[in-house]
Amino acid sequence: MSTLDLALVGNGSFSALLDPRGRVAWSCLPRFDGDPVFSSLLAGGDDEPEHGFWDVVLDGCTHTEQGYLQNSAVVRTVLDDGNGNAVEIVDFAPRFQKSGRTYRPLMLIRQLRPLRGEPRLRMRLRPAHGYGESRAATTHGSNHIRYVMPDLTIRLTTDAPVNYVLEETPFVLEEPLSFILGPDESLSAAIAPTAREFLERTHDHWVEWTRSLSIPFEWQDAVIRAAITLKLSSFEETGAIVAAMTTSIPEAPGSERNWDYRYCWLRDAWFVVHALNRLGATKTMEGFLHYITNVVSGSEDGHLQPVYGVTLESRLVESEATHLSGYRGMGPVRIGNQAWEHVQNDVYGSVVLASTQAFFDRRLMHPGTEKLFERLERVGEQAVKLYDKPDAGIWELRTRSRVHTFSSLMCWAACDRLAKIAGRLGLEERAAHWRGHADHIHAVICERAWSESRGSFVESFDGEDLDASLLLIDTLGFVSPDDPRYLGTVRAIEEQLRDGDYLYRYHAADDFGTPEVSFTICTFWFIEALAATGRRDEARALFEKLLARRNHVGLLSEDIHPETGELWGNFPQTYSLVGLIMCAMRLSRSWEEAF
């Protein structure tokens, strides 16, 4: 049965998910939102899928161990048969500096090494295409196998006997073997030395990247793993940042809340950029700014969609992949996301917030300019126009439209930050212009999104319902954490949306009924709110409990079931890992306090 006990490897061009036995269960090529060459994660329940995976089967395997090489995106898996035979599998996607730029080919490398005894194993490599419809055809030579699909051909180059791989013949692993799966090109160098060199350089690359992070004193391993995973979620060719690597992992068992998250939500990307900036990793922001520039330049009349494809596609028409039965058989498997058609007015604030640091950070090679500011003013004009208009909101409701408070808050944030940017650039007239709009929107929100009966801000203008996004009022700078209105909002949300150690995003029924699972980023927001309002010990205790819900390699999905503690929803979820980083930064003792 499929689980979300998965490890992620990748390099900023593509990614792959491995289960605890080293099976490559999910990988889309040639990019994050492509056809899954390995699709067994979504191929059903307990029955063995016919294709769409790459695994190493050790005869009699009884025990596995899996983890990352420290501070890297390299995964090590050990298979043990309990009778003195064990094999080590090392998986990675090459990433390092070459010829003055980052080398990140569409290449997955597996290295096998006998650890103990004489492990007897089979190599099963079965790429698929058409979202699980068909197995790839093959041709082969003396040291390679070509896997031919309608829109893609990939090549395995190996120093193992090729026919053992083609026929899945059991063999005794007597010496290390290397498997390089990548473009349909001849390898110009020897196989084993190439794999070793690429491993060393990739490992060194990640170790050096990690050394550049400004991490908190406590929870360092958790923060480092989250940061590397966020970095892997950036499609570096364009600067897009995907929300997750998967599609259609249900938010809750049998709920049909199955969505395709392999695209760039401008809102989610802002959260990612904000978290990495806090750690000092600013290059992702610079790449995302290039992406934003292209999005804004290509928009009509300043209108922005909430989500785009990784290479700026605007139409993400939703369909279903009928040849995959879904995670644990819980279909449908969706391709595309209807959210591209939604009106979500918070997106304008997301774009401005993601860009703001570029005008204030002296470390950047390409700081914000007046030209960028002018582009952002077009975005701000939309925020002014739409802050009090109905939309689908942060939770992307498909059949209901309201004036959502969070969307209005983000429109306020767009104007507020534009005023500050204009002041930084010495554009006093523009600063006054945007400050005037920000003050007006602030006053309207305080009037129409405040409920005297609840003693709290509410999720929509003139409404009475609550949602967890209201916890961000402090984070956005709209009110101070000691403001009685914020304290009242935190108290009301805790009373209505908290379930033990978890927080729901809302309780009101939506398009699919009442939510059954907690939305993990909301619990992190609540932890930050506890800390901001003086309940630091409670916040630390709750944070430790949430950390314990990570999978065996330290990753999180979108949702957690409050009763079972099981992970649900698309994986790994950038939202959740952002929340982990931000809470650790807020709650950790300082280095000085520790000593």
N, C-alpha and C positions, 0 to 999 in steps of 0.2 A: 504494500500500500504506500502511495506517495505521501510524503510529509514535507514540511518546510525546514527540515534539518538539512540545509543545503549550504554549500560554500560557494563563493563567487570568485571567479578569476576573470580578468579582462585587461584591457590596455588603452581604453579611450576610443577604440574603433568598434569593438564588439565585446561580448562577454559570454560566459558559460557558467552554468550552475551544476555542481557535483553533489551527489548524495553521499552518505557516510561510507558507502562501499566503493566510492570512486567512480560511480557511473556518471557520465555526462548526460544529464537528463533534460537539459534545456539550453539551446544556443541558437540564436537567430543570425543569419548571414544574408547579405554582407554587412549588416549593421543592426542596431538594437531592435528596430521595428521590422526587420526582414522576415522572410519565411523561416520557421524554425527547422534547421537541419537536424537538430536533436530535439524531439518533441515529446518524449515518453512521459514527462511530468504531467502532461494533460491527456494521457492516452487511456485513462480509465481507472478501474478499481484494482482488485487483487490479481487479475490475469496478467501474464507476461505480455507486453507489447511485442509485435512482430518486428518493428523497426523504430528508428528515431532515437537511438542511444549509442553510447560508446562505453563499454565497460570491460573490466578485467575480472574474470571469474576464477577465483582460487578454489580448487577442489576441497570440499569439506570446511570451508571458511566458517569459523564460529565466533570470531571477534574482530572488531575493527577499531582503529583509532584515526582521528582526523583533526588537523589543525593547520594554522598558517605558520610558515616560517616567520619568526618574529619581525614585526614592523614591515611586512611585505604583502604582496598580493599573490604569493606562491603558496599552493596548498600541498600538504603532505598527508597521504593516506597510507595506513598500514593494514594489510589483511593477514590474519593469522588463523591457521586451521586447528590450533590447540594441540597439535602433535609434533611440534618442533619445526614447523615450516611457516615461513612468513615472507611477504613481499612488500616492498615500499614502492608507492606511486607518487611521483612529484609532478604536479600540473601547474602550468603557467602560460600566460600570453606575453610574448616578448614586448618589452618597453624599455628603451634606453636611448641615450644620445648617440647619434650616428650622423656624420657629415654635417654637423652643426644644427641638427634638428632632431625632434623626438621621433624615433623609429617605433612604429606601432602597427605591424603588419597584421593581416587577417590570418593569424597563425596560432594554433594551440599545440603546445609541446607536452608530451607525456614521457617521463623517464621511469623505467622499471628497474628495480635492484633487488636481488635476493638478500634478505636480511638473515634468515636462519634456515638451515636444512636445505631441502630440495623442493621448493614450492612448484606444484604442478598447476598450470593455469591455462585458460583460453582467453584470447583477445577477440571481442565481439564489437566490430565497428559497422554500424548500420545507419548511415545517414538517410534522411527521408526528404521529401519535398511535397509541395501542395498542402501544407498544414496537415501532415501525417497521412496524406493520401497514398503515396507510393514510396517504395524503397529506391534509392539511387542505383542506376546501372553502373557496372564496373568494367574497366580495362586495366591491364597491369603490365609492368616490366620487371626487370630483375630486382629492383630495390624500391619500387613504388606501385601504388594502386591509385587509379583515377576514379573518382566517384562523379558520375555524369548525371546532371539534373537539367531540366529545361532551361533555367536561367542562370545556372551556376555549375562550374566544375571545380572540384577541390582535389588535392593530391596528398596522399599519405606517402611520406618517404621514411624508410625504416631500415635499420640493420638487423631486424628480425626476419626470419624466413617469410617471404611474402605469402606463400601458400598457406602457412599456418594462420595468417590473418584472414585470407580469403575464405578458407574452409572452416575456420574456427576450430582448428585442431588443437587438442590439449598437448602441452609440451612442458618440460621441466625447465624452469628459468635457472640457468647455471651462471650467467654473467649479466651485467647491466645491458639493457636494450633501450633504444630511443625511438620515439614515434613523433614525427613532425607532420601535422595536418595543416595545410595552408593552400595558397594559390596554386593553380595548375602550372607550375614552373619547375624546371629542373634545379635541384640543389647543387650549387657550384662547388661546395666544400664537403669535406667528410661529415658523415651524419653525426656520430657521437661527439666529436669535438665541437661541432656547431651547436648541438643541444647544450653541452656543458658551458660553452662561452655565453650563449644567450641566457642561460639560467643565472650565471654569475653576474652578468651585466644588468639583468632585470632585477635581481635581488638587491644589488648595490643601488640601483636607481631608486627603489622604494625606500630603502634604508636612509638614503640621503634626503629624499623628499620628507620623510618623517622627521628627520633631524631639524628641518626648517620650521616645524610647527611650534607655536607658542601654546603648549598644553598646560592644563591645570596640574596641581600637585597630586590630587587624588584621582582615582579612576582612569589612570593614564592608558592602560591597555584598551579599555572600552572606548575611549575617545579616539585613540589612534585607529582602531578598527573601523569606527564609524567614519572617520575622516577619509581613510583610504577608499571606503565604499562609496562615499559621496564623490570623490575624485573619479572613480571608475564609472560613475553615472553621467559623466560629461562626454558628449560626442564631440571630440575636440576639433574635428574638421570644420564644424560650423559654430561651435560654442554652445549648442543646445544641451540642456540637462533633462534627462528623462525622469519621470516620477518613480518608475520601477522597471525591472528587467522583464517582467512577465505580463501576460494577459490572462484574465479570467480565473485567477485563484479566487474562489468565492469569499466575500466578506464574512459570511457565516454559513454553516453547513446547510446545503440545500436551499439557499435563499435566492438563487439566481441573480444576486448582486455581483455579477461577473463582468468586469470592465477591463478594457485594454489600456494599460498604463505606460506603454512604451513610447510615449510622446513627451513633448516639452510643454508643460503647463507653466505659464509665466509666473503665476503665484508660487507654485512649488519651487521653481528655480530661484526666485528671490529668497526664499527661506534657506536654500542650499548655499547660495552666495553669501548670505549674511552669516551663516555658521562657519563657513570656511574662512571668511574674512576675520572673524573673531580669533581664529587659530593662526592667522597670518598667511594663509594660503590664498593669495590674491589673483593668481593667474587664471583661475576658473572664472572669477568675476570679469577679468579683461576679455576672456573669450566670449562670455555671455553678453557683454556689452556689444561686441561685434554682431552677435545674433540679434539682439534687440534693435540695433541700428537698421539691420535689414528688414526686420519685422515692421518697424515704424515707417521706414521709407516706402515699403510696399503696401501700406494700408491706405484705404480709401477714406478721405475725410477724417483721418485720425482714428477711425474705428479699429479696435483690436479684438481679436478672438481670445478666449481664455487659453487655448491650446493650439499648438502647431506641430507639424512633423519635424523631425530632426534636421531636415534640409529645407525647412521653411514651407513645407506643404500646408496649404490652408484647408483643403478638403480632406477630411479624415472619415469618409463615409463608413458607417458601421454595418458590418455583415457578420455572418456566422460561419465558422469552419466546421463543416458537418462530418469530417472524417476523424475528428478528435472528440472523444466522449466527455472530456473534461477532467479536472482534478478530482480524483476518487470517483469518477463517473458523474460528477456534478456539473453538467453543462448548463448553458451553452458556452462554447468557446467563441469569443468575439474578436473580430479584427476591426480596427478603427474605433473611433469614439464620437458619439453624437454631440459631446460637449463642444465641438468646434462650431456648432450652430447656436450655442447658448449665448444669452446676454448675461455676462458676469462682470459687473461694473467695478469690482475690486481690482481688476487687472490693470487699470491705469495707475493706481497707487503702487502695485507690484513693480511695474517698469521703472517708475521714478525712484522708488526705494532701492532697487537693485543697482541703480546708476549713481546714487548720491555719493558714495564713498570715493568715486573716481575724481570728484572735485575737491576732496579734502585730504587724500592720502598721498604724501610726498614720495612714497616708495615706488609708485607706479611709473612704468616706462611711458605710458600714454595717458596722462591725466585728462580729466574732463575739460572740454573747451567750450567757447561760446557757441560753436556750431552744434555741439551735442546738446547744449542747453536749449537752443532754439528748437531742436527736434523734440526735446522733452516738453517744451511749452505746448506743442501740439497735443501731446498726451494730456497735459494738465487742462487744456481747454475742454477735452472730453470729460474729464473728472468734474469740472464745474457744471457742465451741461447735464450730467447723468447722476450726480450724487443722491438725488431724491427721486430717482426713477426706479420702477420695479425691475427685478432681475432674478436669475436662478440662484444667486448666492454662492457662497464658498462651498456649500455641500452639493451643488449642482442638481437641484431638484428639477425633475423633468416635466412635471405637470402642474407646477404651482409657481407663481411669480409674486414677489413682494418687494417692498423697499427694505432690503436687508441692512441692518445696522453695520455689520462688518464691511459691506461694500461701501457704505457712506463713510465709514472711518478711513478706509483706504483712499477714497477720493480726497478726504481732508488731508491725509498724509501726503498725497501727491502735491497739493498746494502748499502745505507747510514746508516740505523739503525744497520745492522750487523757490520759495522765498529765501530759504537759507542759502541755496546755491547761488541765486542772484546776488545776495549780499557778499558771498565769497568772491564773486567775479567783479564786484564793484558796480553792479547794475542797480542802483538804488531805486530807480523808478519801477523796474520790474519786481524788485523785492517788495516794494509797497503794494504793487498790484496783486501779487500772489498772497501776501500776508492778509490783505483785505478779504480775498476769497476764502482763505483758510479760517479766518475768524468768523465769517458768516456761516460757513458749513458747520463749524464747531458749535455755534449757538443753536442751529437748527437741530443738530443731533441731540444736544442736551435737552432740548424741548420735546422732541417727538420720539426719541428712543429711551426716554426715562419713564419708568412706571412708579408712581407714588405708592400704589397698592402693594407692589412687590418690594419696594425699596431697592430697586435694581435697574440697571440698563436691561433692555429686552432685545430679542433677536431681530425685530423689524419695527418700523415706525408705527406708533399707535397700537402696538400689539401687547401681548402678555406672556408669550412663550420665551423660553431661554435657549441659548445654545452656547457651546464651549468657546466659540471664537471671541466672545465678549471678554474672555480672560486676557486678551491681547491689548485691551485699551491702555493698560499701563505700559506694556512693551513698546507700543507705537508712540508713546509720549502724549497721548490725548489727555490723560489725567495723571496725577501723581499717585503712588501706591498707598499713601495715607489719606487720600481723598475719601470722605465717607461714602460717596457714590460707588467708588471702586470696592471698598470693603463690603458694602451691601451686595454688590454684584457677585463677588467671590462667595459670600455666604449663601446667597440664593442658588448659585450654580452647584455648590457643594450639597445643599439640601436636596436638590431635584435631580442632578445628573450623576452624582457619585454612587457607585456600587462597590462597596468594599475598597479594594486597592485600585479601582479603575474608574474611568470617567467616560460616559457616553457623550457623543457630540450633540445629541438632542434626544428627547423622549417622544416628541410628537410623531404620529404616524406619517410616513412619506409615501412615495410611489409604490413601495414594496412592503408596506406595513410598518410596525414598530421595530426599531433597530434591536438586534439581539446581542451584539458584541460591542466592546469598548473600542473607541478609535484611539490608537496609542498616542498620537501626537497630543490629543486633548489631555491625557493624563500628565504628560510632560508639561503642558501649559499650566495645569493646575498646580503641579509641583513648584513651578516658577512663581506662581501667584502666592502660594503659601510662604515661600521664602521672602517675597517682596513685602508681604504684610506682617512680617515678624514671627512667622511660625516655622522657623528654620529647622528645628529638630524634627518636626513632623515631616517637613519636606525631604530631609535627608533619609529618614526611615522609609518613606514611600518610594524615593528614588532607588534605594537599594533593592526593594521588592520588585520594581519594574526591571531593573538590570537583570534580576534572576530569571526573567522571562525570555531573555535572549536565547537563541539556539546555541548549539554546541560550539560554534565558531564565533559567537558574539554578534549575530545579525538579528534584525527584527523585520517583521512584515508590517502590514498596515493596521491589523486589528488583533485583539486578544479576547478570547472568550472568557468572561468573568468567572464562570463556574469551573471550567476545566483548565484554564491558563494556557490553552493551546493557541498557537499562532494561526491566523487566518488573513486572507487578503493578499494582494500582490506583493512581490518579494524581489529583492530587499527594498523596503519602502524608504525613500529619501526623507519624507516627512518625519518618520519615527527616529531616524538616525540624527536628523537635525535637532530634534527635541532632546535626545540623549546628550549631545554636545553642549547645547545651551544650558541645560540643567547642571551638568558637571562644571561648566565654567562659573555658574552662579553660586553653586553650593560648596565647591572645594575650598578647603583651607588654603591659605597662601603658602608659598614656599617658606616665607619667614615664620609664619605661625607653626609650621611643621617642625621647625628646628629651634 
